[in-house]
């Protein structure tokens, strides 16, 4: 490889690591201007990332590609480990503690007086978000934090676990992509600053769900490509089990069930396993209790969404409650899935993408759910979105807003406009490539 090109690549990677590491200087959001500086550093890291993956060294042997790929992925996660975790981790640690004290988190909210003694033994109790609400995550999440909480309450432990799961996602993605360019392509996911921050920094558990999701998609690919009937069934059952586990952590994964039916065809009976796993994991809490508690999500206010704010410009929804929108979301996912009866691989991206676009709540780490699929299908505009979504963290700087947690038009433009620009450039590049081959 040309030495000048490799030097340019090394500088870009170094810039991404530097700016990602600098987030540690701006993660105390109780101080004025820190969220603004945090977002600025994240944007700088994101720009360097987009340039670095675009300049991944071509025409070098796979061993050197692997060293570069894993080396950069590991260094980025180490740089993020000292960051202050999100308050979601505090909430999940609390719910694990509640379970170990023999309480059902789906029946009792953190603010309940019955838990006063537990709160006295939990130094971070004041940071629990939505203390008036019972648990609103699926049962897989609750059981995970019950198990992890029995080891230690140290945030670093959780960050290492979730970062390790994230690296495992990258390993499975390499298998899914395959070919000589697999390291270059998978770097779009493994080096993504939002991915690194969400799991190694903020300690969101979603990397565990994503690992099951990507493993399930790999199982689908193996089942549909294998010629042996018995092996097809083995892969189908494995995929069904992994999708069931993923749904046990996040119900959004259910948006892929119809696509799974199209992919597996006569093996789709295996998807009974997918339904059974969340049900079985709910039984210790009471299935009806879990269902009612998850229903609290309908009462959350709309936040940072892509679509419904346009509707509400003409239809008044003063409290921005979102329960009106989920039936429409489900219907649209079904309709989009039906468009991909013969192309389930593209259908996975479009179905989950539809669910995210129509979600009335879009936290930045939600975008990480689709990034492995976007990497696999080379839908790079999603990676641009993952960078611009760092704008969301400006919500913590209340001096910017008359009403906290209200997205002004300039914020929406900052998130969405670069994505449209990327889509136009990608479409133009594909057109040029088509012309060149004719």
Secondary structure by P-SEA (a helix, b strand, c coil): ccaaaaaaaaaaaaaaaaaaaaccccccccccaaaaaaaaaaaaaaaaaaaaaaaccccccaaaaaaaaaaaaaaaaaaaccccccaaaaaaaaaaaaaaacccccccccccccaaaaaaacccccccccccccccccaaaaaaaaaaaaccccaaaaaaaaaaaaaaaaaaaaaaacccccccccccccccaaaaaacccccccaaaaaaaaaaaaaaaaaaaacccaaaaaaaaaaaaaaaaaaaaaccccccaaaaaaaaaccccccaaaaaaaaaaaaccccaaaaaaaacccccccccccccaaaaaaccccccccccccaaaaaaaaaaaaaaccccaaaaaaaaaaaaaaacccccccccccaaaaaaaaccaaaaaaaaaccccccccccccccccccccaaaaaaacaaaaaaaaaaaaaaaaaaaaac
